[in-house]
Amino acid sequence: MSDNKFYVTEEGLRKLEEELEYLKTTKRAEVKERLKIARSYGDLSENSEYEAAKDEQGMVESRIMMLENQLRNAVIIREEDKVQGVVSVGSTVSIRELPDGELETYTIVGTAETDPLAGRISNESPLGKSLLGRQVGDHVLVPAPGGEIEFEIVEVK
């Protein structure tokens, strides 16, 4: 697992902690019970219920490890730590694609809170990386599969 900084809001941190608690208590117990029932069916070599439960157990344990790593390396985004007018993790940024695109607004968040449909983009995405450290009026070039796209920063909150 990586030991990189993991940016998260206080709300996002609470959600991660809640998910971890749910997985460690409720979900582990459910999977354990499914394994117990599947074992009671006999021959494990041809037992699809047992295989499915083992797969689920692996996914649950993998997610637990990932969440523990994220929480261990969490850097909480606090309003008071941000520099006014400069794009940082936690900023809401309005941008316009040049030369004549529509105004788009995104909030820069850590990877765990990313939800592009809700306008929440990762600080590690090409657009997020390009915006970090910039200010209103700056033009940024964002790498894209079809070539670079130029944006102007219109507002930073």
C-alpha positions in Angstrom: 0.0 0.0 0.0 1.1 3.5 -0.7 2.0 5.9 2.1 1.2 9.1 0.1 -0.7 11.9 1.6 -4.4 11.4 1.2 -6.5 14.7 1.2 -9.9 14.5 2.7 -12.5 16.9 4.1 -13.7 16.4 7.7 -17.1 15.1 6.3 -15.2 12.7 4.0 -13.1 11.5 6.9 -16.2 10.8 8.9 -17.7 8.8 6.0 -14.5 6.8 5.6 -14.4 6.0 9.4 -18.1 5.0 9.3 -17.5 2.7 6.3 -14.5 1.1 8.0 -16.5 0.5 11.1 -19.4 -1.1 9.1 -17.0 -3.4 7.2 -15.1 -4.5 10.3 -18.2 -5.2 12.3 -21.4 -5.8 10.3 -20.0 -6.9 6.9 -17.3 -9.2 8.2 -19.9 -11.0 10.4 -22.3 -11.3 7.4 -19.6 -12.8 5.2 -18.5 -15.2 8.1 -22.0 -16.4 8.4 -22.3 -16.9 4.6 -19.1 -19.0 4.7 -20.4 -21.1 7.5 -23.6 -21.8 5.7 -21.8 -22.6 2.4 -19.4 -25.0 4.2 -22.4 -26.9 5.5 -23.4 -27.8 2.0 -20.5 -30.2 1.8 -17.9 -30.6 -0.9 -16.1 -27.2 -1.2 -14.5 -28.0 -4.5 -17.8 -27.6 -6.4 -19.5 -25.2 -4.0 -20.4 -22.0 -5.8 -21.8 -20.4 -2.7 -18.6 -21.0 -0.8 -16.5 -19.5 -3.7 -18.7 -16.5 -3.9 -18.5 -15.9 -0.1 -14.7 -16.3 -0.3 -14.5 -13.8 -3.1 -16.7 -11.3 -1.1 -14.5 -11.9 2.0 -11.4 -11.0 -0.1 -13.0 -7.8 -1.4 -14.1 -6.8 2.1 -10.6 -7.4 3.5 -9.0 -5.5 0.6 -11.4 -2.5 1.2 -10.6 -2.6 4.9 -6.9 -2.4 4.2 -7.3 0.4 1.7 -9.5 2.4 4.1 -7.0 1.9 7.0 -4.2 3.1 4.8 -6.2 6.2 3.7 -7.1 7.0 7.3 -3.5 6.5 8.4 -2.2 9.0 5.7 -5.2 11.4 5.8 -4.5 15.1 5.6 -7.7 17.0 6.6 -8.6 19.9 4.4 -9.4 22.9 6.7 -10.8 26.2 5.5 -8.3 28.2 7.7 -5.4 26.5 6.0 -6.3 27.7 2.5 -4.8 30.8 0.9 -7.6 33.1 -0.3 -8.0 33.2 -4.1 -5.5 30.4 -4.8 -6.8 27.0 -6.0 -6.1 24.2 -3.5 -7.7 21.0 -2.4 -11.2 22.0 -1.1 -11.5 25.0 -3.4 -14.5 25.5 -5.6 -13.4 26.8 -9.0 -15.3 28.2 -11.9 -13.6 27.8 -15.2 -14.3 28.5 -18.9 -12.9 26.5 -21.8 -11.3 28.8 -24.3 -12.0 30.3 -26.7 -15.8 30.4 -26.0 -16.9 27.5 -23.7 -19.5 27.6 -21.1 -18.8 28.3 -17.4 -18.2 25.1 -15.4 -17.8 24.8 -11.7 -15.9 22.1 -9.8 -14.8 21.4 -6.3 -11.3 20.0 -5.9 -11.3 17.1 -3.5 -9.2 14.1 -2.5 -9.6 10.8 -4.5 -12.0 9.2 -2.0 -14.5 12.0 -2.4 -14.4 12.3 -6.2 -17.8 12.4 -7.9 -17.6 14.1 -11.3 -21.4 14.0 -11.8 -21.7 16.2 -8.7 -18.9 18.5 -9.8 -16.3 17.0 -7.4 -13.0 16.3 -9.1 -9.8 14.7 -7.8 -6.8 16.7 -7.0 -4.9 13.9 -8.9 -7.0 14.2 -12.1 -5.4 16.1 -15.1 -7.8 19.0 -14.6 -7.4 19.1 -10.8 -3.6 19.0 -11.1 -3.6 21.8 -13.6 -5.7 24.0 -11.4 -3.8 23.6 -8.1 -1.9 26.7 -7.1 -3.5 28.9 -9.8 -5.6 32.1 -9.4 -8.4 34.0 -11.1 -7.4 35.1 -14.5 -4.8 32.3 -15.0 -5.0 30.2 -18.1 -4.2 26.5 -17.7 -3.5 23.8 -20.3 -5.0 20.5 -19.4 -3.7 17.3 -21.1 -6.5 15.3 -22.9 -6.5 12.4 -25.3 -7.2 14.7 -28.2 -4.6 17.3 -27.2 -4.4 20.0 -24.6 -7.4 22.0 -23.7 -7.1 25.6 -22.5 -9.2 26.9 -19.6 -9.4 30.3 -17.9 -10.0 30.5 -14.1 -13.0 32.8 -13.6 -13.6 32.4 -9.8 -12.0 30.6 -6.8 -14.0 30.1 -3.6 
